[in-house]
Amino acid sequence: MIHPIISGNKWRKLKEYIGLAQINGSNSIISFGGAFSNHLYALSYVGNQFNIKTIGIIRGNELSINSNSYLKQMSEWGMDLHFLDRESYRKKIIPEEIETENVIVIPEGGFSKVGVLGLEGLKNELNEQIQADYIITAVGTGTTAIGISKFLKIKTIGILTLNNLTEIEHNCKEFDLDNFLEIKTNYIFGKYAKESQVLNEFCDTFNKKHQILIEPTYTGRMFYGLYDLIRNNYFPKNSKLIALHTGGIKLPH
Ligand SMILES: *Cc1c(COP(=O)(O)O)cnc(C)c1O
């Protein structure tokens, strides 16, 4: 609920980059993502608000700005969109026509040391409200989970949402996390964003019961995993848990 559009962790992962772009007088910020990327959606909005030019490199050269309402909205917020074939995208090739002098390139999904730094503010926000034993969060690139365990120094349970455990373990090695972070791989539901009736029903019931919106891709998998861990007595009795709602509710603006 920190913002209606860049609803959750995407702002935290971007804010240090915005600061850098302002200090350096950068010409633009470039980043990568799929056709429904929350990360690029947030970047396009933030660029618009801070008057920083943004360039989005999108996976799939069959797409255009009219392929979905998010791409259209991103384009309207002033993001320059380039559509790459899957092979070039995999290699993260920046098309030649893009000016790369004095630009900031944010890796796909925002994972980097700079991105992780943006999670530091969450420490004070949480400490003012609750002293918890565990914090649970959804994991995509791991930036959020790594930042939390690094700065909060409490046991962090990361619910993995895609088949990238090797990448996450690799990302973790860049930080001194003292075993605070534990990744759970049982709640991927096949692959990234794969639909599941069980998961959809779980989200519907949760939304109705708590009047808190969750979506199946990230926060739904996270809460589903959390309930499952509780049911299986993973947490000692009387543990205090924080479930971090990382956003992901993209209501077209
Ligand atoms: C992007 C995203 C995540 C994943 O965050 P990482 O820092 O990449 O692990 C989790 N939840 C939501 C709602 C997201 O949009």
The ligand as an SDF file (V2000), in Angstrom:
LIG
                    3D

 15 15  0  0  0  0  0  0  0  0999 V2000
    8.7650   -8.5450   -8.6970 C   0  0  0  0  0  0  0  0  0  0  0  0
    7.9460   -9.0570   -7.5910 C   0  0  0  0  0  0  0  0  0  0  0  0
    8.4650   -9.9330   -6.6270 C   0  0  0  0  0  0  0  0  0  0  0  0
    9.8560  -10.4930   -6.7180 C   0  0  0  0  0  0  0  0  0  0  0  0
   10.7750   -9.6640   -6.1070 O   0  0  0  0  0  0  0  0  0  0  0  0
   12.3300   -9.9790   -6.2070 P   0  0  0  0  0  0  0  0  0  0  0  0
   12.9490   -8.8610   -5.4500 O   0  0  0  0  0  0  0  0  0  0  0  0
   12.6990   -9.9320   -7.6660 O   0  0  0  0  0  0  0  0  0  0  0  0
   12.5910  -11.3050   -5.6460 O   0  0  0  0  0  0  0  0  0  0  0  0
    7.6520  -10.3330   -5.5860 C   0  0  0  0  0  0  0  0  0  0  0  0
    6.3780   -9.8870   -5.5000 N   0  0  0  0  0  0  0  0  0  0  0  0
    5.8400   -9.0630   -6.3980 C   0  0  0  0  0  0  0  0  0  0  0  0
    4.4350   -8.6620   -6.2420 C   0  0  0  0  0  0  0  0  0  0  0  0
    6.5950   -8.6160   -7.4750 C   0  0  0  0  0  0  0  0  0  0  0  0
    6.0400   -7.8060   -8.3870 O   0  0  0  0  0  0  0  0  0  0  0  0
  1  2  1  0
  2  3  1  0
  2 14  2  0
  3  4  1  0
  3 10  2  0
  4  5  1  0
  5  6  1  0
  6  7  2  0
  6  8  1  0
  6  9  1  0
 10 11  1  0
 11 12  2  0
 12 13  1  0
 12 14  1  0
 14 15  1  0
M  END
$$$$
